[in-house]
């Protein structure tokens, strides 16, 4: 995009001179503007449309505009599906496959630090009606000590579940909100084979068609 086009975007400097200064300061990639004689340049920039996920994770956060990043935090989403059924075999990518934007005011109101959050997706119906198939789950990775009644992502070897935990003196019970599924009992002497990945603190899903 040219400096003039960028200056018309929300969150960007309003003048071409301001855009050039920002590009130099933030180290934007650029090339000579095609079809134009003289020193004109185009900048490589990626700006998400309203309501879209931020998928270009390799781009510097600076290209989204300081105003955008002041209002929103980009929470990483991983190519992981956690089973709301009988357990899912999962390969976890080291790098996030996308980012979702959350207002910083909401994070502060909930007491969340953005670095402790990650996004995964659900699979199955055992947590209906609380969690549906393919819902988006925000997981607090800092909350790994089970508290009775809360929902957690739990790993056993290469299987991942999203379940409600009931903490008993002699065992954990992994409970499904869908009563067609039986509880999974984890005796106290077997709990070391399980890893609590984090607590589910936010659920979002589509409605309608």
LUMTI-260121 format. One record per atom (N, C-alpha, C): residue number from 1; residue in three letters; chain; x, y, z. Coordinates in nm, 3 decimals. Layout:
   pos   code   unit         u         v         w
   NUM    Ala      A         X         Y         Z
...
This chain:
   pos   code   unit         u         v         w
     1    Unk      A     0.084    -0.118     0.000
     1    Unk      A     0.000     0.000     0.000
     1    Unk      A     0.088     0.124     0.000
     2    Unk      A     0.038     0.229    -0.063
     2    Unk      A     0.113     0.353    -0.064
     2    Unk      A     0.095     0.425     0.069
     3    Unk      A     0.182     0.523     0.094
     3    Unk      A     0.172     0.600     0.218
     3    Unk      A     0.039     0.672     0.227
     4    Unk      A    -0.012     0.720     0.113
     4    Unk      A    -0.141     0.791     0.114
     4    Unk      A    -0.254     0.695     0.152
     5    Unk      A    -0.251     0.573     0.097
     5    Unk      A    -0.356     0.474     0.129
     5    Unk      A    -0.351     0.437     0.277
     6    Unk      A    -0.230     0.422     0.329
     6    Unk      A    -0.214     0.385     0.470
     6    Unk      A    -0.262     0.498     0.561
     7    Unk      A    -0.240     0.623     0.520
     7    Unk      A    -0.279     0.737     0.604
     7    Unk      A    -0.430     0.745     0.621
     8    Unk      A    -0.507     0.676     0.535
     8    Unk      A    -0.653     0.679     0.544
     8    Unk      A    -0.708     0.566     0.630
     9    Unk      A    -0.619     0.479     0.680
     9    Unk      A    -0.663     0.368     0.764
     9    Unk      A    -0.677     0.412     0.909
    10    Unk      A    -0.773     0.355     0.983
    10    Unk      A    -0.786     0.388     1.126
    10    Unk      A    -0.664     0.343     1.203
    11    Unk      A    -0.622     0.428     1.296
    11    Unk      A    -0.508     0.393     1.380
    11    Unk      A    -0.374     0.426     1.320
    12    Unk      A    -0.372     0.481     1.198
    12    Unk      A    -0.247     0.516     1.132
    12    Unk      A    -0.229     0.668     1.130
    13    Unk      A    -0.105     0.715     1.114
    13    Unk      A    -0.084     0.860     1.102
    13    Unk      A    -0.168     0.917     0.988
    14    Unk      A    -0.217     1.039     1.005
    14    Unk      A    -0.308     1.097     0.908
    14    Unk      A    -0.242     1.164     0.790
    15    Unk      A    -0.109     1.166     0.787
    15    Unk      A    -0.038     1.229     0.676
    15    Unk      A     0.062     1.131     0.618
    16    Unk      A     0.098     1.153     0.490
    16    Unk      A     0.197     1.066     0.427
    16    Unk      A     0.332     1.079     0.495
    17    Unk      A     0.365     1.201     0.539
    17    Unk      A     0.491     1.219     0.611
    17    Unk      A     0.493     1.138     0.740
    18    Unk      A     0.380     1.136     0.811
    18    Unk      A     0.371     1.059     0.934
    18    Unk      A     0.384     0.910     0.908
    19    Unk      A     0.326     0.863     0.796
    19    Unk      A     0.336     0.722     0.761
    19    Unk      A     0.481     0.685     0.733
    20    Unk      A     0.551     0.770     0.655
    20    Unk      A     0.692     0.741     0.624
    20    Unk      A     0.776     0.736     0.752
    21    Unk      A     0.750     0.825     0.846
    21    Unk      A     0.825     0.826     0.971
    21    Unk      A     0.797     0.699     1.051
    22    Unk      A     0.670     0.660     1.055
    22    Unk      A     0.632     0.539     1.129
    22    Unk      A     0.695     0.416     1.064
    23    Unk      A     0.693     0.411     0.931
    23    Unk      A     0.751     0.297     0.860
    23    Unk      A     0.900     0.284     0.889
    24    Unk      A     0.970     0.397     0.893
    24    Unk      A     1.113     0.394     0.922
    24    Unk      A     1.138     0.354     1.067
    25    Unk      A     1.056     0.408     1.157
    25    Unk      A     1.073     0.380     1.299
    25    Unk      A     1.044     0.233     1.331
    26    Unk      A     0.940     0.176     1.267
    26    Unk      A     0.897     0.040     1.298
    26    Unk      A     0.958    -0.065     1.206
    27    Unk      A     1.038    -0.022     1.109
    27    Unk      A     1.108    -0.116     1.023
    27    Unk      A     1.018    -0.192     0.926
    28    Unk      A     0.918    -0.125     0.866
    28    Unk      A     0.830    -0.192     0.770
    28    Unk      A     0.907    -0.233     0.646
    29    Unk      A     0.867    -0.344     0.587
    29    Unk      A     0.919    -0.384     0.457
    29    Unk      A     0.859    -0.295     0.349
    30    Unk      A     0.939    -0.265     0.246
    30    Unk      A     0.889    -0.179     0.139
    30    Unk      A     0.954    -0.217     0.007
    31    Unk      A     0.897    -0.165    -0.101
    31    Unk      A     0.954    -0.184    -0.234
    31    Unk      A     0.923    -0.061    -0.316
    32    Unk      A     0.990    -0.046    -0.430
    32    Unk      A     0.963     0.064    -0.520
    32    Unk      A     0.823     0.048    -0.578
    33    Unk      A     0.749     0.159    -0.580
    33    Unk      A     0.613     0.155    -0.630
    33    Unk      A     0.612     0.123    -0.778
    34    Unk      A     0.535     0.021    -0.816
    34    Unk      A     0.531    -0.024    -0.954
    34    Unk      A     0.460     0.078    -1.044
    35    Unk      A     0.515     0.098    -1.162
    35    Unk      A     0.453     0.184    -1.262
    35    Unk      A     0.465     0.332    -1.234
    36    Unk      A     0.550     0.370    -1.142
    36    Unk      A     0.566     0.511    -1.107
    36    Unk      A     0.713     0.549    -1.119
    37    Unk      A     0.739     0.659    -1.188
    37    Unk      A     0.875     0.710    -1.199
    37    Unk      A     0.908     0.790    -1.073
    38    Unk      A     1.032     0.783    -1.033
    38    Unk      A     1.072     0.858    -0.916
    38    Unk      A     1.086     0.768    -0.795
    39    Unk      A     1.096     0.829    -0.675
    39    Unk      A     1.129     0.754    -0.553
    39    Unk      A     1.009     0.694    -0.480
    40    Unk      A     0.892     0.684    -0.543
    40    Unk      A     0.774     0.635    -0.474
    40    Unk      A     0.792     0.492    -0.423
    41    Unk      A     0.738     0.462    -0.304
    41    Unk      A     0.751     0.329    -0.245
    41    Unk      A     0.614     0.279    -0.202
    42    Unk      A     0.603     0.146    -0.192
    42    Unk      A     0.486     0.079    -0.135
    42    Unk      A     0.531     0.003    -0.012
    43    Unk      A     0.445     0.002     0.091
    43    Unk      A     0.478    -0.070     0.214
    43    Unk      A     0.397    -0.199     0.225
    44    Unk      A     0.460    -0.302     0.281
    44    Unk      A     0.391    -0.427     0.308
    44    Unk      A     0.321    -0.413     0.441
    45    Unk      A     0.188    -0.421     0.437
    45    Unk      A     0.111    -0.399     0.558
    45    Unk      A    -0.010    -0.491     0.556
    46    Unk      A    -0.049    -0.542     0.673
    46    Unk      A    -0.166    -0.629     0.684
    46    Unk      A    -0.254    -0.576     0.795
    47    Unk      A    -0.377    -0.539     0.761
    47    Unk      A    -0.471    -0.484     0.858
    47    Unk      A    -0.596    -0.569     0.855
    48    Unk      A    -0.639    -0.628     0.969
    48    Unk      A    -0.758    -0.713     0.969
    48    Unk      A    -0.885    -0.633     0.950
    49    Unk      A    -0.981    -0.689     0.874
    49    Unk      A    -1.113    -0.628     0.865
    49    Unk      A    -1.182    -0.641     1.000
    50    Unk      A    -1.281    -0.557     1.022
    50    Unk      A    -1.354    -0.559     1.149
    50    Unk      A    -1.417    -0.695     1.171
    51    Unk      A    -1.392    -0.753     1.288
    51    Unk      A    -1.451    -0.881     1.322
    51    Unk      A    -1.373    -1.000     1.272
    52    Unk      A    -1.263    -0.981     1.200
    52    Unk      A    -1.187    -1.093     1.147
    52    Unk      A    -1.078    -1.136     1.244
    53    Unk      A    -1.039    -1.261     1.233
    53    Unk      A    -0.925    -1.310     1.307
    53    Unk      A    -0.798    -1.253     1.246
    54    Unk      A    -0.696    -1.239     1.327
    54    Unk      A    -0.566    -1.194     1.279
    54    Unk      A    -0.484    -1.317     1.247
    55    Unk      A    -0.472    -1.350     1.118
    55    Unk      A    -0.408    -1.475     1.077
    55    Unk      A    -0.261    -1.459     1.041
    56    Unk      A    -0.220    -1.340     1.004
    56    Unk      A    -0.083    -1.321     0.959
    56    Unk      A     0.010    -1.305     1.078
    57    Unk      A     0.040    -1.415     1.144
    57    Unk      A     0.112    -1.407     1.271
    57    Unk      A     0.258    -1.370     1.251
    58    Unk      A     0.310    -1.384     1.128
    58    Unk      A     0.449    -1.350     1.107
    58    Unk      A     0.469    -1.199     1.099
    59    Unk      A     0.361    -1.124     1.072
    59    Unk      A     0.375    -0.980     1.058
    59    Unk      A     0.408    -0.916     1.192
    60    Unk      A     0.485    -0.811     1.187
    60    Unk      A     0.513    -0.735     1.309
    60    Unk      A     0.385    -0.675     1.361
    61    Unk      A     0.361    -0.678     1.495
    61    Unk      A     0.239    -0.617     1.548
    61    Unk      A     0.225    -0.471     1.511
    62    Unk      A     0.338    -0.406     1.477
    62    Unk      A     0.331    -0.264     1.445
    62    Unk      A     0.242    -0.238     1.325
    63    Unk      A     0.230    -0.333     1.231
    63    Unk      A     0.154    -0.307     1.110
    63    Unk      A     0.005    -0.296     1.138
    64    Unk      A    -0.043    -0.338     1.255
    64    Unk      A    -0.184    -0.327     1.285
    64    Unk      A    -0.220    -0.190     1.339
    65    Unk      A    -0.122    -0.109     1.370
    65    Unk      A    -0.149     0.024     1.420
    65    Unk      A    -0.144     0.029     1.571
    66    Unk      A    -0.080     0.135     1.622
    66    Unk      A    -0.065     0.148     1.766
    66    Unk      A    -0.199     0.159     1.836
    67    Unk      A    -0.293     0.228     1.772
    67    Unk      A    -0.424     0.248     1.834
    67    Unk      A    -0.496     0.114     1.851
    68    Unk      A    -0.486     0.029     1.749
    68    Unk      A    -0.550    -0.103     1.756
    68    Unk      A    -0.491    -0.185     1.870
    69    Unk      A    -0.357    -0.188     1.881
    69    Unk      A    -0.293    -0.270     1.983
    69    Unk      A    -0.305    -0.211     2.122
    70    Unk      A    -0.333    -0.082     2.131
    70    Unk      A    -0.359    -0.023     2.262
    70    Unk      A    -0.495    -0.068     2.315
    71    Unk      A    -0.589    -0.092     2.226
    71    Unk      A    -0.724    -0.131     2.267
    71    Unk      A    -0.742    -0.282     2.274
    72    Unk      A    -0.669    -0.356     2.189
    72    Unk      A    -0.689    -0.500     2.180
    72    Unk      A    -0.559    -0.575     2.207
    73    Unk      A    -0.574    -0.692     2.271
    73    Unk      A    -0.463    -0.786     2.287
    73    Unk      A    -0.486    -0.903     2.192
    74    Unk      A    -0.379    -0.952     2.130
    74    Unk      A    -0.389    -1.063     2.036
    74    Unk      A    -0.355    -1.193     2.109
    75    Unk      A    -0.455    -1.277     2.131
    75    Unk      A    -0.437    -1.402     2.204
    75    Unk      A    -0.411    -1.514     2.104
    76    Unk      A    -0.305    -1.592     2.122
    76    Unk      A    -0.271    -1.695     2.023
    76    Unk      A    -0.368    -1.813     2.026
    77    Unk      A    -0.403    -1.860     1.907
    77    Unk      A    -0.485    -1.979     1.893
    77    Unk      A    -0.404    -2.090     1.831
    78    Unk      A    -0.418    -2.211     1.885
    78    Unk      A    -0.337    -2.325     1.842
    78    Unk      A    -0.424    -2.428     1.770
    79    Unk      A    -0.363    -2.497     1.676
    79    Unk      A    -0.434    -2.596     1.597
    79    Unk      A    -0.457    -2.722     1.681
    80    Unk      A    -0.541    -2.704     1.783
    80    Unk      A    -0.568    -2.810     1.880
    80    Unk      A    -0.719    -2.820     1.901
    81    Unk      A    -0.771    -2.942     1.899
    81    Unk      A    -0.909    -2.966     1.937
    81    Unk      A    -0.909    -3.050     2.065
    82    Unk      A    -0.977    -3.000     2.166
    82    Unk      A    -0.988    -3.074     2.292
    82    Unk      A    -1.121    -3.146     2.292
    83    Unk      A    -1.120    -3.271     2.331
    83    Unk      A    -1.238    -3.354     2.316
    83    Unk      A    -1.337    -3.330     2.430
    84    Unk      A    -1.462    -3.306     2.391
    84    Unk      A    -1.572    -3.305     2.488
    84    Unk      A    -1.642    -3.439     2.482
    85    Unk      A    -1.568    -3.543     2.440
    85    Unk      A    -1.623    -3.677     2.430
    85    Unk      A    -1.536    -3.773     2.509
    86    Unk      A    -1.479    -3.872     2.441
    86    Unk      A    -1.403    -3.976     2.509
    86    Unk      A    -1.252    -3.955     2.500
    87    Unk      A    -1.208    -3.838     2.458
    87    Unk      A    -1.065    -3.813     2.447
    87    Unk      A    -1.023    -3.807     2.303
    88    Unk      A    -0.937    -3.712     2.266
    88    Unk      A    -0.895    -3.695     2.128
    88    Unk      A    -0.744    -3.702     2.118
    89    Unk      A    -0.697    -3.772     2.016
    89    Unk      A    -0.554    -3.772     1.987
    89    Unk      A    -0.520    -3.640     1.921
    90    Unk      A    -0.416    -3.576     1.967
    90    Unk      A    -0.390    -3.440     1.925
    90    Unk      A    -0.242    -3.418     1.902
    91    Unk      A    -0.212    -3.345     1.795
    91    Unk      A    -0.077    -3.296     1.772
    91    Unk      A    -0.076    -3.147     1.798
    92    Unk      A     0.012    -3.103     1.884
    92    Unk      A     0.017    -2.962     1.922
    92    Unk      A     0.127    -2.892     1.843
    93    Unk      A     0.088    -2.792     1.766
    93    Unk      A     0.187    -2.713     1.694
    93    Unk      A     0.258    -2.621     1.791
    94    Unk      A     0.387    -2.602     1.770
    94    Unk      A     0.463    -2.513     1.858
    94    Unk      A     0.423    -2.368     1.836
    95    Unk      A     0.392    -2.331     1.713
    95    Unk      A     0.357    -2.193     1.681
    95    Unk      A     0.206    -2.180     1.667
    96    Unk      A     0.148    -2.067     1.710
    96    Unk      A     0.004    -2.047     1.693
    96    Unk      A    -0.033    -2.040     1.546
    97    Unk      A    -0.153    -2.087     1.513
    97    Unk      A    -0.199    -2.083     1.374
    97    Unk      A    -0.277    -1.956     1.345
    98    Unk      A    -0.320    -1.886     1.448
    98    Unk      A    -0.393    -1.761     1.429
    98    Unk      A    -0.397    -1.686     1.562
    99    Unk      A    -0.447    -1.563     1.557
    99    Unk      A    -0.467    -1.485     1.679
    99    Unk      A    -0.609    -1.430     1.679
   100    Unk      A    -0.668    -1.419     1.797
   100    Unk      A    -0.797    -1.354     1.813
   100    Unk      A    -0.779    -1.232     1.902
   101    Unk      A    -0.852    -1.127     1.869
   101    Unk      A    -0.837    -1.000     1.941
   101    Unk      A    -0.940    -0.990     2.054
   102    Unk      A    -0.892    -0.952     2.172
   102    Unk      A    -0.978    -0.930     2.288
   102    Unk      A    -0.948    -0.792     2.347
   103    Unk      A    -1.053    -0.724     2.386
   103    Unk      A    -1.032    -0.590     2.442
   103    Unk      A    -0.953    -0.598     2.573
   104    Unk      A    -0.856    -0.511     2.584
   104    Unk      A    -0.773    -0.508     2.705
   104    Unk      A    -0.855    -0.472     2.828
   105    Unk      A    -0.958    -0.390     2.812
   105    Unk      A    -1.044    -0.354     2.925
   105    Unk      A    -1.112    -0.478     2.981
   106    Unk      A    -1.155    -0.568     2.890
   106    Unk      A    -1.221    -0.691     2.936
   106    Unk      A    -1.121    -0.780     3.009
   107    Unk      A    -0.999    -0.791     2.956
   107    Unk      A    -0.896    -0.872     3.022
   107    Unk      A    -0.866    -0.818     3.161
   108    Unk      A    -0.858    -0.687     3.172
   108    Unk      A    -0.829    -0.625     3.302
   108    Unk      A    -0.945    -0.648     3.398
   109    Unk      A    -1.068    -0.636     3.348
   109    Unk      A    -1.186    -0.657     3.432
   109    Unk      A    -1.191    -0.800     3.485
   110    Unk      A    -1.149    -0.898     3.402
   110    Unk      A    -1.147    -1.037     3.445
   110    Unk      A    -1.021    -1.071     3.525
   111    Unk      A    -0.924    -0.982     3.529
   111    Unk      A    -0.801    -1.009     3.601
   111    Unk      A    -0.707    -1.102     3.527
   112    Unk      A    -0.713    -1.101     3.392
   112    Unk      A    -0.631    -1.191     3.312
   112    Unk      A    -0.508    -1.120     3.260
   113    Unk      A    -0.395    -1.191     3.259
   113    Unk      A    -0.275    -1.145     3.190
   113    Unk      A    -0.273    -1.214     3.054
   114    Unk      A    -0.258    -1.138     2.948
   114    Unk      A    -0.271    -1.195     2.813
   114    Unk      A    -0.170    -1.306     2.786
   115    Unk      A    -0.053    -1.301     2.849
   115    Unk      A     0.048    -1.404     2.826
   115    Unk      A     0.010    -1.538     2.887
   116    Unk      A    -0.090    -1.539     2.975
   116    Unk      A    -0.133    -1.664     3.038
   116    Unk      A    -0.253    -1.727     2.966
   117    Unk      A    -0.294    -1.670     2.853
   117    Unk      A    -0.412    -1.718     2.783
   117    Unk      A    -0.375    -1.783     2.650
   118    Unk      A    -0.453    -1.883     2.613
   118    Unk      A    -0.438    -1.948     2.482
   118    Unk      A    -0.576    -1.992     2.436
   119    Unk      A    -0.589    -2.012     2.305
   119    Unk      A    -0.717    -2.048     2.247
   119    Unk      A    -0.708    -2.185     2.181
   120    Unk      A    -0.806    -2.270     2.210
   120    Unk      A    -0.819    -2.400     2.145
   120    Unk      A    -0.965    -2.416     2.105
   121    Unk      A    -0.996    -2.528     2.038
   121    Unk      A    -1.133    -2.552     1.991
   121    Unk      A    -1.184    -2.685     2.044
   122    Unk      A    -1.314    -2.692     2.069
   122    Unk      A    -1.374    -2.813     2.126
   122    Unk      A    -1.417    -2.909     2.015
   123    Unk      A    -1.429    -3.035     2.053
   123    Unk      A    -1.474    -3.138     1.961
   123    Unk      A    -1.564    -3.234     2.038
   124    Unk      A    -1.685    -3.259     1.987
   124    Unk      A    -1.775    -3.352     2.052
   124    Unk      A    -1.888    -3.282     2.126
   125    Unk      A    -1.977    -3.362     2.187
   125    Unk      A    -2.098    -3.307     2.248
   125    Unk      A    -2.114    -3.340     2.396
   126    Unk      A    -2.011    -3.395     2.460
   126    Unk      A    -2.031    -3.440     2.598
   126    Unk      A    -2.045    -3.325     2.697
   127    Unk      A    -2.005    -3.202     2.656
   127    Unk      A    -2.019    -3.088     2.746
   127    Unk      A    -2.139    -3.001     2.710
   128    Unk      A    -2.227    -3.053     2.621
   128    Unk      A    -2.351    -2.982     2.592
   128    Unk      A    -2.437    -2.971     2.718
   129    Unk      A    -2.508    -2.861     2.742
   129    Unk      A    -2.521    -2.745     2.655
   129    Unk      A    -2.416    -2.636     2.682
   130    Unk      A    -2.324    -2.660     2.775
   130    Unk      A    -2.227    -2.556     2.811
   130    Unk      A    -2.129    -2.531     2.696
   131    Unk      A    -2.075    -2.639     2.640
   131    Unk      A    -1.979    -2.630     2.530
   131    Unk      A    -2.029    -2.717     2.416
   132    Unk      A    -2.035    -2.659     2.298
   132    Unk      A    -2.079    -2.732     2.179
   132    Unk      A    -1.960    -2.768     2.091
   133    Unk      A    -1.985    -2.854     1.994
   133    Unk      A    -1.880    -2.893     1.900
   133    Unk      A    -1.825    -2.771     1.827
   134    Unk      A    -1.694    -2.760     1.822
   134    Unk      A    -1.622    -2.654     1.750
   134    Unk      A    -1.635    -2.517     1.815
   135    Unk      A    -1.672    -2.511     1.944
   135    Unk      A    -1.670    -2.384     2.016
   135    Unk      A    -1.526    -2.337     2.035
   136    Unk      A    -1.512    -2.206     2.047
   136    Unk      A    -1.382    -2.145     2.077
   136    Unk      A    -1.366    -2.134     2.228
   137    Unk      A    -1.256    -2.188     2.280
   137    Unk      A    -1.232    -2.189     2.424
   137    Unk      A    -1.108    -2.107     2.456
   138    Unk      A    -1.121    -2.014     2.549
   138    Unk      A    -1.006    -1.941     2.601
   138    Unk      A    -0.962    -2.011     2.729
   139    Unk      A    -0.836    -2.055     2.732
   139    Unk      A    -0.785    -2.134     2.843
   139    Unk      A    -0.681    -2.051     2.920
   140    Unk      A    -0.699    -2.044     3.052
   140    Unk      A    -0.603    -1.975     3.139
   140    Unk      A    -0.497    -2.076     3.180
   141    Unk      A    -0.378    -2.064     3.122
   141    Unk      A    -0.270    -2.161     3.144
   141    Unk      A    -0.208    -2.150     3.283
   142    Unk      A    -0.238    -2.043     3.354
   142    Unk      A    -0.183    -2.026     3.487
   142    Unk      A    -0.266    -2.092     3.596
   143    Unk      A    -0.385    -2.138     3.560
   143    Unk      A    -0.474    -2.201     3.659
   143    Unk      A    -0.471    -2.352     3.639
   144    Unk      A    -0.375    -2.416     3.699
   144    Unk      A    -0.356    -2.560     3.680
   144    Unk      A    -0.386    -2.640     3.807
   145    Unk      A    -0.427    -2.573     3.912
   145    Unk      A    -0.466    -2.644     4.034
   145    Unk      A    -0.617    -2.658     4.034
   146    Unk      A    -0.669    -2.780     4.024
   146    Unk      A    -0.814    -2.798     4.009
   146    Unk      A    -0.893    -2.739     4.125
   147    Unk      A    -0.996    -2.667     4.091
   147    Unk      A    -1.092    -2.615     4.188
   147    Unk      A    -1.227    -2.679     4.156
   148    Unk      A    -1.290    -2.734     4.257
   148    Unk      A    -1.413    -2.811     4.239
   148    Unk      A    -1.518    -2.733     4.162
   149    Unk      A    -1.570    -2.797     4.055
   149    Unk      A    -1.681    -2.740     3.980
   149    Unk      A    -1.643    -2.661     3.858
   150    Unk      A    -1.515    -2.629     3.841
   150    Unk      A    -1.473    -2.551     3.725
   150    Unk      A    -1.438    -2.644     3.608
   151    Unk      A    -1.429    -2.585     3.488
   151    Unk      A    -1.401    -2.661     3.366
   151    Unk      A    -1.254    -2.644     3.330
   152    Unk      A    -1.188    -2.756     3.298
   152    Unk      A    -1.045    -2.755     3.268
   152    Unk      A    -1.017    -2.835     3.140
   153    Unk      A    -0.905    -2.801     3.078
   153    Unk      A    -0.848    -2.885     2.973
   153    Unk      A    -0.745    -2.975     3.041
   154    Unk      A    -0.762    -3.106     3.023
   154    Unk      A    -0.680    -3.205     3.092
   154    Unk      A    -0.615    -3.296     2.988
   155    Unk      A    -0.487    -3.326     3.009
   155    Unk      A    -0.415    -3.416     2.919
   155    Unk      A    -0.380    -3.546     2.991
   156    Unk      A    -0.396    -3.656     2.920
   156    Unk      A    -0.347    -3.786     2.965
   156    Unk      A    -0.274    -3.849     2.847
   157    Unk      A    -0.141    -3.857     2.855
   157    Unk      A    -0.057    -3.897     2.742
   157    Unk      A    -0.084    -3.803     2.624
   158    Unk      A    -0.132    -3.856     2.511
   158    Unk      A    -0.159    -3.769     2.396
   158    Unk      A    -0.308    -3.747     2.376
   159    Unk      A    -0.387    -3.764     2.482
   159    Unk      A    -0.530    -3.738     2.477
   159    Unk      A    -0.563    -3.612     2.556
   160    Unk      A    -0.651    -3.531     2.499
   160    Unk      A    -0.694    -3.408     2.563
   160    Unk      A    -0.845    -3.411     2.583
   161    Unk      A    -0.887    -3.374     2.704
   161    Unk      A    -1.029    -3.361     2.734
   161    Unk      A    -1.058    -3.219     2.783
   162    Unk      A    -1.181    -3.175     2.761
   162    Unk      A    -1.231    -3.058     2.833
   162    Unk      A    -1.347    -3.108     2.918
   163    Unk      A    -1.330    -3.100     3.050
   163    Unk      A    -1.426    -3.158     3.144
   163    Unk      A    -1.442    -3.068     3.266
   164    Unk      A    -1.554    -3.086     3.334
   164    Unk      A    -1.574    -3.022     3.463
   164    Unk      A    -1.515    -3.113     3.570
   165    Unk      A    -1.434    -3.058     3.660
   165    Unk      A    -1.365    -3.139     3.760
   165    Unk      A    -1.437    -3.133     3.895
   166    Unk      A    -1.455    -3.249     3.952
   166    Unk      A    -1.500    -3.259     4.091
   166    Unk      A    -1.385    -3.317     4.170
   167    Unk      A    -1.342    -3.245     4.271
   167    Unk      A    -1.226    -3.284     4.351
   167    Unk      A    -1.274    -3.356     4.477
   168    Unk      A    -1.241    -3.485     4.486
   168    Unk      A    -1.276    -3.567     4.603
   168    Unk      A    -1.148    -3.598     4.683
   169    Unk      A    -1.160    -3.638     4.808
   169    Unk      A    -1.040    -3.670     4.886
   169    Unk      A    -0.955    -3.782     4.825
   170    Unk      A    -1.019    -3.876     4.756
   170    Unk      A    -0.945    -3.991     4.705
   170    Unk      A    -0.934    -3.995     4.554
   171    Unk      A    -0.995    -3.896     4.485
   171    Unk      A    -0.995    -3.904     4.338
   171    Unk      A    -1.041    -3.772     4.279
   172    Unk      A    -1.015    -3.756     4.148
   172    Unk      A    -1.079    -3.655     4.066
   172    Unk      A    -1.189    -3.724     3.987
   173    Unk      A    -1.299    -3.654     3.966
   173    Unk      A    -1.401    -3.698     3.873
   173    Unk      A    -1.404    -3.601     3.756
   174    Unk      A    -1.385    -3.653     3.634
   174    Unk      A    -1.398    -3.572     3.513
   174    Unk      A    -1.542    -3.586     3.467
   175    Unk      A    -1.618    -3.477     3.483
   175    Unk      A    -1.762    -3.481     3.461
   175    Unk      A    -1.800    -3.418     3.328
   176    Unk      A    -1.898    -3.478     3.262
   176    Unk      A    -1.956    -3.423     3.140
   176    Unk      A    -2.089    -3.356     3.177
   177    Unk      A    -2.115    -3.239     3.119
   177    Unk      A    -2.243    -3.174     3.143
   177    Unk      A    -2.357    -3.248     3.072
   178    Unk      A    -2.324    -3.319     2.964
   178    Unk      A    -2.420    -3.404     2.896
   178    Unk      A    -2.433    -3.534     2.974
   179    Unk      A    -2.550    -3.558     3.031
   179    Unk      A    -2.568    -3.670     3.123
   179    Unk      A    -2.565    -3.806     3.055
   180    Unk      A    -2.556    -3.809     2.921
   180    Unk      A    -2.543    -3.936     2.851
   180    Unk      A    -2.402    -3.995     2.866
   181    Unk      A    -2.308    -3.914     2.918
   181    Unk      A    -2.170    -3.959     2.935
   181    Unk      A    -2.143    -3.985     3.083
   182    Unk      A    -2.076    -4.095     3.109
   182    Unk      A    -2.043    -4.132     3.246
   182    Unk      A    -1.919    -4.057     3.296
   183    Unk      A    -1.910    -4.030     3.426
   183    Unk      A    -1.789    -3.966     3.481
   183    Unk      A    -1.666    -4.054     3.462
   184    Unk      A    -1.551    -3.987     3.448
   184    Unk      A    -1.422    -4.057     3.442
   184    Unk      A    -1.354    -4.037     3.576
   185    Unk      A    -1.328    -4.148     3.647
   185    Unk      A    -1.267    -4.138     3.779
   185    Unk      A    -1.116    -4.152     3.767
   186    Unk      A    -1.045    -4.058     3.829
   186    Unk      A    -0.899    -4.062     3.832
   186    Unk      A    -0.856    -4.077     3.978
   187    Unk      A    -0.822    -4.199     4.021
   187    Unk      A    -0.780    -4.219     4.161
   187    Unk      A    -0.658    -4.136     4.195
   188    Unk      A    -0.642    -4.107     4.321
   188    Unk      A    -0.534    -4.019     4.366
   188    Unk      A    -0.397    -4.071     4.325
   189    Unk      A    -0.377    -4.204     4.327
   189    Unk      A    -0.247    -4.259     4.292
   189    Unk      A    -0.222    -4.262     4.141
   190    Unk      A    -0.319    -4.219     4.060
   190    Unk      A    -0.301    -4.211     3.915
   190    Unk      A    -0.301    -4.068     3.864
   191    Unk      A    -0.318    -3.972     3.953
   191    Unk      A    -0.330    -3.833     3.910
   191    Unk      A    -0.199    -3.780     3.851
   192    Unk      A    -0.086    -3.844     3.884
   192    Unk      A     0.042    -3.796     3.832
   192    Unk      A     0.054    -3.821     3.681
   193    Unk      A    -0.031    -3.908     3.626
   193    Unk      A    -0.029    -3.934     3.482
   193    Unk      A    -0.113    -3.833     3.405
   194    Unk      A    -0.186    -3.748     3.478
   194    Unk      A    -0.270    -3.646     3.417
   194    Unk      A    -0.206    -3.509     3.435
   195    Unk      A    -0.224    -3.424     3.336
   195    Unk      A    -0.175    -3.286     3.344
   195    Unk      A    -0.291    -3.191     3.321
   196    Unk      A    -0.312    -3.100     3.417
   196    Unk      A    -0.413    -2.997     3.399
   196    Unk      A    -0.350    -2.884     3.319
   197    Unk      A    -0.396    -2.867     3.195
   197    Unk      A    -0.337    -2.766     3.106
   197    Unk      A    -0.379    -2.626     3.149
   198    Unk      A    -0.503    -2.610     3.188
   198    Unk      A    -0.552    -2.480     3.230
   198    Unk      A    -0.703    -2.480     3.243
   199    Unk      A    -0.754    -2.372     3.300
   199    Unk      A    -0.898    -2.357     3.322
   199    Unk      A    -0.962    -2.286     3.204
   200    Unk      A    -1.077    -2.335     3.159
   200    Unk      A    -1.154    -2.266     3.056
   200    Unk      A    -1.223    -2.146     3.119
   201    Unk      A    -1.191    -2.027     3.071
   201    Unk      A    -1.243    -1.905     3.132
   201    Unk      A    -1.336    -1.828     3.039
   202    Unk      A    -1.344    -1.872     2.913
   202    Unk      A    -1.435    -1.803     2.819
   202    Unk      A    -1.470    -1.900     2.708
   203    Unk      A    -1.598    -1.900     2.669
   203    Unk      A    -1.649    -1.989     2.564
   203    Unk      A    -1.725    -1.903     2.464
   204    Unk      A    -1.698    -1.921     2.337
   204    Unk      A    -1.776    -1.848     2.235
   204    Unk      A    -1.816    -1.943     2.124
   205    Unk      A    -1.937    -1.923     2.069
   205    Unk      A    -1.984    -2.008     1.961
   205    Unk      A    -2.082    -1.932     1.874
   206    Unk      A    -2.099    -1.984     1.753
   206    Unk      A    -2.194    -1.925     1.659
   206    Unk      A    -2.336    -1.965     1.696
   207    Unk      A    -2.432    -1.882     1.657
   207    Unk      A    -2.574    -1.916     1.671
   207    Unk      A    -2.641    -1.895     1.535
   208    Unk      A    -2.744    -1.971     1.507
   208    Unk      A    -2.810    -1.960     1.378
   208    Unk      A    -2.729    -2.024     1.268
   209    Unk      A    -2.769    -1.995     1.143
   209    Unk      A    -2.701    -2.053     1.028
   209    Unk      A    -2.612    -1.949     0.961
